[in-house]
Amino acid sequence: MLYKLKKYNILALLVFVFITFTSYVVLAADNDTKDMGNKTITDTKKVWTVSFKSEVDLASLSNNVQIKDITNGNAFTPTVTAGDTANTVKVNPPSSGYTVGHKYQLILKNAIKSKKGKNLPKTTVLTFSIASKDSSNDYSINASVTVSPVWSGFKAVTINSTNLPDAKKYKLEGNNNLFDIGKQAASIIPGDTVKISICDSQGNVLATVDMDVSTNKSNIDLDLNI
């Protein structure tokens, strides 16, 4: 009986260690990358300015900055030049420019170092989509507003849907809360109009629109400003 008890305890310990170790590995993997969210731009020749907390070792940027075209799976190493300050760099676009309608990732590997020899804590990724300047109005929202019959300054706004890529949330001018698209946002809006920011899941602003909230409205379509 004692032998069986010891054997059981050893097996239980091994299972516990395995679960703990497995959980640790998953947790570490999840924290290896810093996600800078999603942006939608119209400039096909966009030059990204990247800021670091301290002076960056320009030599360490070689082969450690990458642009990946998620749409077609291709990747390339962009030209990186010194920025306006010692802790900034500029990531230049491909000579032919980015392709309208494609989605990209700007990847900064954690092998990048400061002049003091410290590595970037995590590989950092920014996702961005290229929209056409001429067809920016192709992106819109469907919205509704309800004005309180008791006090017109209290309103409930709902962004019902949008066709803007990567849009997940929205916020109202004067209110710092993020609301899920499709969910109602009740807020104090004393004026007749309010600026609405359409955001990605991280709260980064993708587009804006000014909305008339002076009266009750249902299922109105508004073009977005990107």
Backbone as CSV, one residue per row, in Angstrom:
resi,resn,N_x,N_y,N_z,CA_x,CA_y,CA_z,C_x,C_y,C_z
1,MET,0.835,-1.200,0.000,0.000,0.000,0.000,0.873,1.255,0.000
2,LEU,1.944,1.248,0.780,2.845,2.384,0.837,3.510,2.605,-0.507
3,TYR,3.884,1.505,-1.182,4.525,1.576,-2.491,3.569,2.216,-3.505
4,LYS,2.298,1.784,-3.475,1.308,2.314,-4.400,1.072,3.794,-4.142
5,LEU,1.081,4.170,-2.854,0.856,5.572,-2.498,1.995,6.445,-3.001
6,LYS,3.226,5.969,-2.832,4.386,6.730,-3.301,4.365,6.855,-4.815
7,LYS,4.005,5.749,-5.476,3.960,5.750,-6.932,2.925,6.757,-7.418
8,TYR,1.775,6.772,-6.736,0.712,7.722,-7.094,1.180,9.163,-6.909
9,ASN,1.879,9.427,-5.790,2.366,10.765,-5.509,3.381,11.224,-6.554
10,ILE,4.256,10.289,-6.961,5.265,10.625,-7.977,4.601,10.956,-9.302
11,LEU,3.596,10.146,-9.692,2.891,10.394,-10.943,2.156,11.735,-10.891
12,ALA,1.533,12.010,-9.754,0.805,13.266,-9.592,1.764,14.443,-9.699
13,LEU,2.964,14.292,-9.123,3.958,15.353,-9.175,4.421,15.599,-10.604
14,LEU,4.632,14.501,-11.336,5.078,14.619,-12.723,4.018,15.330,-13.569
15,VAL,2.750,14.974,-13.336,1.662,15.608,-14.074,1.611,17.094,-13.757
16,PHE,1.786,17.425,-12.475,1.761,18.820,-12.050,2.896,19.610,-12.693
17,VAL,4.091,19.032,-12.686,5.249,19.690,-13.293,5.023,19.887,-14.783
18,PHE,4.483,18.868,-15.450,4.237,18.943,-16.892,3.254,20.056,-17.215
19,ILE,2.152,20.118,-16.437,1.138,21.144,-16.676,1.723,22.524,-16.430
20,THR,2.477,22.658,-15.347,3.081,23.949,-15.016,4.047,24.377,-16.105
21,PHE,4.887,23.451,-16.557,5.873,23.760,-17.581,5.197,24.119,-18.893
22,THR,4.157,23.360,-19.249,3.445,23.621,-20.492,2.794,25.001,-20.458
23,SER,2.169,25.330,-19.329,1.531,26.624,-19.197,2.553,27.744,-19.313
24,TYR,3.719,27.526,-18.738,4.772,28.536,-18.780,5.236,28.781,-20.214
25,VAL,5.382,27.702,-20.969,5.832,27.822,-22.353,4.825,28.605,-23.182
26,VAL,3.552,28.283,-23.024,2.500,28.978,-23.770,2.481,30.457,-23.408
27,LEU,2.605,30.734,-22.119,2.588,32.112,-21.665,3.760,32.878,-22.245
28,ALA,4.931,32.256,-22.256,6.119,32.917,-22.784,5.952,33.197,-24.268
29,ALA,5.390,32.226,-24.999,5.212,32.390,-26.444,4.265,33.536,-26.745
30,ASP,3.194,33.663,-25.924,2.211,34.718,-26.139,2.816,36.104,-25.922
31,ASN,3.852,36.180,-25.088,4.445,37.459,-24.732,5.694,37.783,-25.535
32,ASP,6.003,36.975,-26.536,7.210,37.194,-27.318,7.063,38.344,-28.305
33,THR,5.840,38.706,-28.657,5.598,39.716,-29.671,4.724,40.842,-29.123
34,LYS,5.097,42.063,-29.460,4.294,43.220,-29.086,3.474,43.646,-30.290
35,ASP,2.158,43.636,-30.165,1.246,43.970,-31.249,0.901,45.457,-31.174
36,MET,1.251,46.202,-32.234,0.981,47.637,-32.266,-0.349,47.959,-32.939
37,GLY,-1.162,46.926,-33.197,-2.494,47.146,-33.732,-2.530,47.256,-35.246
38,ASN,-3.633,47.807,-35.758,-3.883,47.909,-37.198,-4.145,49.350,-37.598
39,LYS,-3.682,49.724,-38.777,-3.949,51.050,-39.325,-4.364,50.917,-40.788
40,THR,-5.182,51.832,-41.245,-5.534,51.920,-42.651,-5.023,53.241,-43.191
41,ILE,-4.208,53.201,-44.247,-3.621,54.413,-44.821,-3.931,54.462,-46.317
42,THR,-3.748,55.642,-46.902,-3.974,55.798,-48.339,-2.681,56.126,-49.086
43,ASP,-1.615,56.434,-48.342,-0.331,56.803,-48.949,0.446,55.549,-49.335
44,THR,0.520,55.263,-50.632,1.232,54.068,-51.093,2.744,54.217,-50.975
45,LYS,3.202,55.444,-50.702,4.637,55.706,-50.533,4.943,56.075,-49.068
46,LYS,4.134,55.563,-48.182,4.245,55.885,-46.762,5.630,55.556,-46.216
47,VAL,6.235,56.540,-45.543,7.495,56.329,-44.827,7.164,56.266,-43.346
48,TRP,7.399,55.120,-42.738,7.086,54.954,-41.323,8.233,55.490,-40.472
49,THR,7.910,56.313,-39.498,8.912,56.783,-38.534,8.746,55.972,-37.251
50,VAL,9.823,55.285,-36.872,9.798,54.421,-35.689,10.612,55.079,-34.585
51,SER,10.006,55.239,-33.426,10.680,55.867,-32.286,11.054,54.817,-31.244
52,PHE,12.271,54.901,-30.743,12.742,54.021,-29.675,12.935,54.840,-28.395
53,LYS,13.011,54.164,-27.277,13.145,54.862,-25.997,14.538,55.446,-25.805
54,SER,15.526,54.906,-26.514,16.893,55.415,-26.398,17.553,55.413,-27.766
55,GLU,18.778,55.918,-27.840,19.480,55.988,-29.119,19.651,54.589,-29.697
56,VAL,19.344,54.450,-30.977,19.350,53.133,-31.605,20.655,52.904,-32.362
57,ASP,21.136,51.676,-32.311,22.320,51.272,-33.065,21.873,50.977,-34.495
58,LEU,22.172,51.885,-35.421,21.691,51.746,-36.792,22.178,50.462,-37.445
59,ALA,23.382,50.030,-37.081,23.935,48.813,-37.681,23.107,47.586,-37.320
60,SER,22.471,47.602,-36.148,21.690,46.446,-35.706,20.366,46.318,-36.458
61,LEU,20.006,47.355,-37.215,18.753,47.313,-37.970,18.866,46.446,-39.223
62,SER,20.099,46.210,-39.660,20.316,45.442,-40.889,19.715,44.046,-40.769
63,ASN,18.801,43.719,-41.693,18.116,42.418,-41.750,17.187,42.155,-40.574
64,ASN,16.988,43.150,-39.721,16.104,42.960,-38.564,14.821,43.775,-38.659
65,VAL,14.642,44.418,-39.812,13.375,45.102,-40.109,12.817,44.468,-41.373
66,GLN,11.565,44.075,-41.318,10.970,43.352,-42.438,9.560,43.858,-42.707
67,ILE,9.180,43.862,-43.988,7.812,44.160,-44.385,7.246,42.890,-45.018
68,LYS,6.117,42.440,-44.505,5.473,41.240,-45.053,4.147,41.626,-45.671
69,ASP,3.951,41.222,-46.922,2.672,41.419,-47.599,1.784,40.232,-47.242
70,ILE,0.851,40.451,-46.333,-0.014,39.365,-45.865,-0.919,38.869,-46.987
71,THR,-1.275,39.773,-47.896,-2.211,39.427,-48.962,-1.658,38.365,-49.903
72,ASN,-0.386,38.514,-50.296,0.179,37.536,-51.233,1.287,36.677,-50.633
73,GLY,1.639,36.940,-49.375,2.632,36.107,-48.700,4.075,36.500,-48.935
74,ASN,4.325,37.501,-49.765,5.699,37.930,-50.029,6.239,38.779,-48.890
75,ALA,7.564,38.825,-48.783,8.212,39.635,-47.757,9.464,40.265,-48.353
76,PHE,9.837,41.422,-47.825,11.064,42.059,-48.291,11.697,42.850,-47.152
77,THR,12.984,43.139,-47.323,13.707,43.934,-46.343,13.739,45.375,-46.830
78,PRO,13.074,46.288,-46.140,13.006,47.674,-46.597,14.303,48.432,-46.315
79,THR,14.467,49.560,-46.973,15.588,50.456,-46.686,15.255,51.255,-45.438
80,VAL,16.168,51.208,-44.462,15.959,51.925,-43.199,17.037,52.997,-43.069
81,THR,16.616,54.217,-42.818,17.557,55.324,-42.687,17.381,56.003,-41.327
82,ALA,18.380,56.808,-40.959,18.324,57.517,-39.684,17.180,58.514,-39.691
83,GLY,16.561,58.672,-38.548,15.465,59.618,-38.421,15.967,61.010,-38.095
84,ASP,15.064,61.877,-37.673,15.420,63.257,-37.349,16.108,63.370,-36.001
85,THR,15.962,62.343,-35.173,16.635,62.318,-33.868,17.399,60.999,-33.725
86,ALA,18.240,60.916,-32.692,19.082,59.734,-32.506,18.294,58.491,-32.122
87,ASN,17.061,58.667,-31.673,16.264,57.502,-31.269,15.114,57.208,-32.232
88,THR,15.205,57.748,-33.457,14.188,57.448,-34.467,14.843,56.978,-35.768
89,VAL,14.108,56.158,-36.496,14.544,55.708,-37.822,13.363,55.791,-38.768
90,LYS,13.648,55.797,-40.057,12.606,55.853,-41.072,12.636,54.577,-41.900
91,VAL,11.484,53.950,-42.013,11.346,52.723,-42.799,10.696,53.108,-44.123
92,ASN,11.465,52.975,-45.200,11.021,53.436,-46.508,10.198,52.371,-47.240
93,PRO,9.274,52.803,-48.097,8.423,51.861,-48.845,9.205,51.229,-49.993
94,PRO,8.663,50.195,-50.611,9.311,49.649,-51.811,9.302,50.701,-52.916
95,SER,10.232,50.602,-53.861,10.362,51.618,-54.913,9.076,51.793,-55.710
96,SER,8.330,50.727,-55.866,7.079,50.798,-56.626,5.886,51.183,-55.753
97,GLY,6.122,51.317,-54.455,5.043,51.666,-53.535,4.269,50.449,-53.070
98,TYR,3.459,50.634,-52.060,2.604,49.561,-51.569,1.414,49.391,-52.519
99,THR,0.823,48.223,-52.494,-0.290,47.914,-53.399,-1.632,48.207,-52.733
100,VAL,-2.453,48.993,-53.400,-3.782,49.318,-52.873,-4.603,48.034,-52.717
101,GLY,-5.249,47.909,-51.574,-6.066,46.731,-51.299,-5.318,45.636,-50.560
102,HIS,-3.998,45.792,-50.419,-3.209,44.775,-49.722,-3.040,45.130,-48.246
103,LYS,-2.796,44.107,-47.459,-2.526,44.269,-46.028,-1.076,43.860,-45.766
104,TYR,-0.388,44.640,-44.945,1.036,44.412,-44.672,1.310,44.343,-43.175
105,GLN,2.494,43.836,-42.852,3.000,43.882,-41.483,4.401,44.474,-41.497
106,LEU,4.620,45.467,-40.650,5.955,46.000,-40.403,6.493,45.285,-39.174
107,ILE,7.594,44.561,-39.336,8.126,43.721,-38.261,9.489,44.239,-37.819
108,LEU,9.610,44.551,-36.541,10.878,44.970,-35.936,11.334,43.849,-35.011
109,LYS,12.390,43.168,-35.384,12.847,42.015,-34.614,13.566,42.452,-33.342
110,ASN,13.497,41.578,-32.330,14.091,41.958,-31.049,15.619,41.892,-31.042
111,ALA,16.219,41.615,-32.188,17.684,41.664,-32.303,18.179,43.102,-32.467
112,ILE,17.253,44.025,-32.695,17.620,45.447,-32.791,18.137,45.911,-31.425
113,LYS,19.215,46.715,-31.455,19.857,47.122,-30.197,19.943,48.635,-30.073
114,SER,20.054,49.059,-28.833,20.353,50.459,-28.565,21.868,50.635,-28.626
115,LYS,22.328,51.878,-28.586,23.764,52.120,-28.635,24.471,51.604,-27.383
116,LYS,23.680,51.333,-26.341,24.248,50.766,-25.119,24.266,49.241,-25.161
117,GLY,23.803,48.675,-26.277,23.860,47.228,-26.444,22.657,46.463,-25.941
118,LYS,21.596,47.166,-25.565,20.398,46.486,-25.072,19.458,46.163,-26.223
119,ASN,18.964,44.924,-26.234,18.059,44.493,-27.305,16.654,45.050,-27.116
120,LEU,15.954,45.172,-28.218,14.533,45.496,-28.159,13.854,44.400,-27.343
121,PRO,13.065,44.743,-26.321,12.484,43.714,-25.437,11.702,42.631,-26.168
122,LYS,10.945,43.025,-27.191,10.114,42.056,-27.912,10.107,42.395,-29.399
123,THR,9.895,41.378,-30.222,9.633,41.635,-31.626,8.321,42.418,-31.710
124,THR,8.342,43.514,-32.473,7.202,44.425,-32.529,6.591,44.403,-33.924
125,VAL,5.255,44.311,-33.980,4.566,44.166,-35.266,3.460,45.210,-35.391
126,LEU,3.475,45.931,-36.516,2.393,46.855,-36.865,1.743,46.353,-38.146
127,THR,0.430,46.181,-38.129,-0.309,45.742,-39.314,-0.977,46.960,-39.951
128,PHE,-0.853,47.073,-41.268,-1.495,48.201,-41.944,-2.062,47.786,-43.301
129,SER,-3.166,48.444,-43.670,-3.850,48.177,-44.933,-3.786,49.420,-45.805
130,ILE,-3.734,49.212,-47.127,-3.650,50.323,-48.063,-5.002,50.513,-48.748
131,ALA,-5.615,51.672,-48.525,-6.886,52.007,-49.167,-6.636,53.030,-50.267
132,SER,-7.501,53.076,-51.244,-7.362,54.016,-52.348,-7.833,55.404,-51.937
133,LYS,-7.056,56.431,-52.293,-7.471,57.802,-52.008,-8.757,58.138,-52.760
134,ASP,-8.840,57.671,-53.998,-9.985,57.997,-54.833,-11.252,57.274,-54.412
135,SER,-11.075,56.192,-53.658,-12.260,55.416,-53.275,-12.417,55.324,-51.762
136,SER,-11.892,56.365,-51.070,-11.978,56.335,-49.613,-13.423,56.309,-49.134
137,ASN,-14.335,56.885,-49.956,-15.738,56.888,-49.578,-16.407,55.538,-49.769
138,ASP,-15.630,54.565,-50.267,-16.162,53.212,-50.336,-16.338,52.635,-48.937
139,TYR,-15.656,53.250,-47.972,-15.743,52.788,-46.592,-16.782,53.629,-45.847
140,SER,-17.689,52.960,-45.202,-18.781,53.670,-44.539,-19.220,52.919,-43.286
141,ILE,-20.106,53.551,-42.555,-20.716,52.914,-41.379,-22.226,52.990,-41.509
142,ASN,-22.887,52.091,-40.848,-24.337,52.154,-40.683,-24.574,52.424,-39.197
143,ALA,-25.347,53.463,-38.900,-25.480,53.888,-37.506,-26.909,54.268,-37.156
144,SER,-27.144,54.362,-35.846,-28.441,54.791,-35.315,-28.198,55.680,-34.106
145,VAL,-29.148,56.551,-33.825,-29.048,57.395,-32.640,-30.423,57.566,-32.013
146,THR,-30.433,57.540,-30.694,-31.660,57.777,-29.938,-31.416,58.917,-28.960
147,VAL,-32.246,59.944,-29.013,-32.120,61.100,-28.124,-33.103,60.951,-26.975
148,SER,-32.618,61.173,-25.762,-33.476,61.036,-24.591,-34.612,62.059,-24.631
149,PRO,-35.847,61.628,-24.381,-36.977,62.569,-24.355,-36.960,63.455,-23.112
150,VAL,-36.178,63.048,-22.124,-36.094,63.819,-20.878,-35.094,64.957,-21.006
151,TRP,-33.925,64.653,-21.562,-32.882,65.662,-21.755,-32.156,65.360,-23.049
152,SER,-32.155,66.314,-23.976,-31.585,66.080,-25.307,-30.075,65.895,-25.295
153,GLY,-29.430,66.247,-24.190,-27.976,66.080,-24.097,-27.547,64.641,-23.849
154,PHE,-28.504,63.798,-23.490,-28.188,62.381,-23.259,-28.645,61.590,-24.478
155,LYS,-27.688,60.913,-25.108,-27.991,60.221,-26.356,-27.390,58.823,-26.348
156,ALA,-27.985,57.949,-27.138,-27.467,56.592,-27.308,-27.143,56.404,-28.787
157,VAL,-25.863,56.168,-29.067,-25.398,55.983,-30.438,-25.005,54.527,-30.636
158,THR,-25.336,53.996,-31.794,-24.927,52.629,-32.124,-24.311,52.612,-33.524
159,ILE,-23.067,52.145,-33.618,-22.468,51.874,-34.929,-22.840,50.431,-35.230
160,ASN,-23.809,50.257,-36.095,-24.333,48.914,-36.355,-23.347,48.038,-37.114
161,SER,-22.688,48.633,-38.117,-21.769,47.850,-38.940,-20.872,48.787,-39.741
162,THR,-19.797,48.242,-40.305,-18.901,48.991,-41.180,-18.180,48.017,-42.106
163,ASN,-17.804,48.512,-43.269,-17.032,47.690,-44.200,-15.549,48.041,-44.181
164,LEU,-15.136,48.845,-43.198,-13.726,49.223,-43.070,-12.928,48.038,-42.528
165,PRO,-11.870,47.608,-43.235,-11.075,46.465,-42.760,-10.496,46.709,-41.368
166,ASP,-10.525,45.675,-40.551,-9.922,45.667,-39.208,-10.681,46.503,-38.179
167,ALA,-11.786,47.125,-38.575,-12.563,47.914,-37.621,-13.300,46.992,-36.657
168,LYS,-13.088,47.215,-35.365,-13.709,46.382,-34.331,-14.457,47.202,-33.286
169,LYS,-13.992,48.442,-33.068,-14.555,49.242,-31.983,-14.739,50.688,-32.441
170,TYR,-15.390,51.477,-31.598,-15.546,52.901,-31.888,-15.615,53.679,-30.587
171,LYS,-15.356,54.975,-30.684,-15.495,55.837,-29.509,-16.080,57.175,-29.927
172,LEU,-16.721,57.822,-28.974,-17.387,59.085,-29.220,-16.550,60.231,-28.683
173,GLU,-16.561,61.348,-29.381,-15.846,62.534,-28.924,-16.336,62.924,-27.529
174,GLY,-15.381,63.144,-26.623,-15.728,63.501,-25.251,-15.922,62.310,-24.342
175,ASN,-15.794,61.105,-24.881,-15.946,59.876,-24.095,-14.766,58.956,-24.427
176,ASN,-13.977,58.626,-23.432,-12.761,57.842,-23.666,-13.007,56.338,-23.758
177,ASN,-14.232,55.910,-23.527,-14.524,54.473,-23.571,-14.555,53.950,-25.004
178,LEU,-14.122,52.705,-25.166,-14.201,52.021,-26.451,-15.431,51.121,-26.450
179,PHE,-16.202,51.157,-27.526,-17.410,50.346,-27.629,-17.281,49.394,-28.811
180,ASP,-17.773,48.180,-28.645,-17.758,47.209,-29.728,-18.732,47.632,-30.820
181,ILE,-18.303,47.488,-32.073,-19.212,47.760,-33.178,-20.387,46.791,-33.089
182,GLY,-21.588,47.345,-33.182,-22.794,46.549,-33.006,-23.424,46.732,-31.640
183,LYS,-22.660,47.339,-30.705,-23.171,47.576,-29.357,-23.489,49.059,-29.168
184,GLN,-24.482,49.351,-28.353,-24.921,50.721,-28.116,-23.985,51.453,-27.164
185,ALA,-23.758,52.753,-27.446,-22.927,53.596,-26.583,-23.772,54.757,-26.081
186,ALA,-24.070,54.771,-24.785,-24.832,55.866,-24.184,-23.850,56.893,-23.653
187,SER,-24.095,58.174,-23.966,-23.134,59.197,-23.569,-23.805,60.553,-23.497
188,ILE,-23.171,61.465,-22.787,-23.633,62.848,-22.757,-23.033,63.574,-23.956
189,ILE,-23.890,64.032,-24.869,-23.461,64.748,-26.063,-24.298,66.021,-26.141
190,PRO,-23.812,67.117,-25.609,-24.635,68.335,-25.528,-24.940,68.972,-26.874
191,GLY,-24.075,68.772,-27.888,-24.285,69.405,-29.183,-25.133,68.571,-30.120
192,ASP,-25.303,69.097,-31.342,-26.108,68.409,-32.346,-25.287,67.444,-33.192
193,THR,-23.958,67.549,-33.117,-23.085,66.639,-33.858,-22.015,66.078,-32.932
194,VAL,-21.480,64.945,-33.323,-20.412,64.334,-32.540,-19.438,63.653,-33.501
195,LYS,-18.161,63.743,-33.180,-17.144,63.073,-33.984,-16.998,61.642,-33.477
196,ILE,-17.088,60.706,-34.407,-16.961,59.292,-34.066,-15.679,58.745,-34.666
197,SER,-14.889,58.071,-33.847,-13.640,57.456,-34.306,-13.843,55.955,-34.411
198,ILE,-13.545,55.408,-35.584,-13.625,53.966,-35.805,-12.241,53.389,-35.546
199,CYS,-12.166,52.372,-34.704,-10.874,51.879,-34.223,-10.695,50.382,-34.478
200,ASP,-9.444,49.949,-34.366,-9.172,48.518,-34.409,-9.355,47.942,-33.013
201,SER,-9.022,46.681,-32.837,-9.259,46.023,-31.543,-8.393,46.594,-30.426
202,GLN,-7.287,47.278,-30.794,-6.388,47.854,-29.801,-6.735,49.306,-29.457
203,GLY,-7.729,49.869,-30.169,-8.103,51.252,-29.909,-7.421,52.255,-30.821
204,ASN,-6.630,51.774,-31.799,-5.993,52.678,-32.749,-7.039,53.197,-33.739
205,VAL,-7.031,54.501,-33.977,-8.036,55.117,-34.840,-7.738,54.815,-36.308
206,LEU,-8.722,54.271,-37.007,-8.599,53.952,-38.429,-9.268,54.997,-39.312
207,ALA,-10.359,55.577,-38.835,-11.114,56.553,-39.619,-12.029,57.331,-38.676
208,THR,-12.554,58.441,-39.176,-13.463,59.264,-38.372,-14.661,59.681,-39.213
209,VAL,-15.688,60.150,-38.529,-16.874,60.669,-39.213,-17.618,61.593,-38.249
210,ASP,-18.188,62.673,-38.781,-19.021,63.569,-37.983,-20.481,63.157,-38.193
211,MET,-21.172,62.930,-37.082,-22.531,62.412,-37.151,-23.531,63.386,-36.535
212,ASP,-24.628,63.605,-37.226,-25.717,64.433,-36.713,-26.501,63.616,-35.689
213,VAL,-26.515,64.113,-34.453,-27.215,63.395,-33.383,-28.307,64.272,-32.774
214,SER,-28.830,65.175,-33.574,-29.823,66.118,-33.051,-31.200,65.479,-32.883
215,THR,-31.474,64.431,-33.663,-32.779,63.761,-33.594,-32.594,62.248,-33.692
216,ASN,-33.661,61.524,-33.408,-33.615,60.068,-33.543,-33.410,59.676,-35.003
217,LYS,-32.498,58.729,-35.223,-32.226,58.247,-36.577,-32.014,56.738,-36.514
218,SER,-32.404,56.052,-37.575,-32.223,54.601,-37.629,-31.587,54.198,-38.958
219,ASN,-30.556,53.350,-38.851,-29.919,52.753,-40.037,-29.524,53.786,-41.089
220,ILE,-28.782,54.802,-40.648,-28.266,55.794,-41.601,-26.862,55.371,-42.036
221,ASP,-26.513,55.665,-43.280,-25.195,55.332,-43.817,-24.361,56.605,-43.925
222,LEU,-23.140,56.545,-43.418,-22.235,57.687,-43.428,-20.887,57.285,-44.008
223,ASP,-20.336,58.127,-44.893,-19.010,57.857,-45.447,-17.941,58.216,-44.423
224,LEU,-16.889,57.390,-44.387,-15.802,57.588,-43.429,-14.685,58.441,-44.024
225,ASN,-14.004,59.196,-43.167,-12.815,59.935,-43.540,-11.595,59.176,-43.060
226,ILE,-10.757,58.748,-43.991,-9.584,57.946,-43.626,-8.349,58.832,-43.584
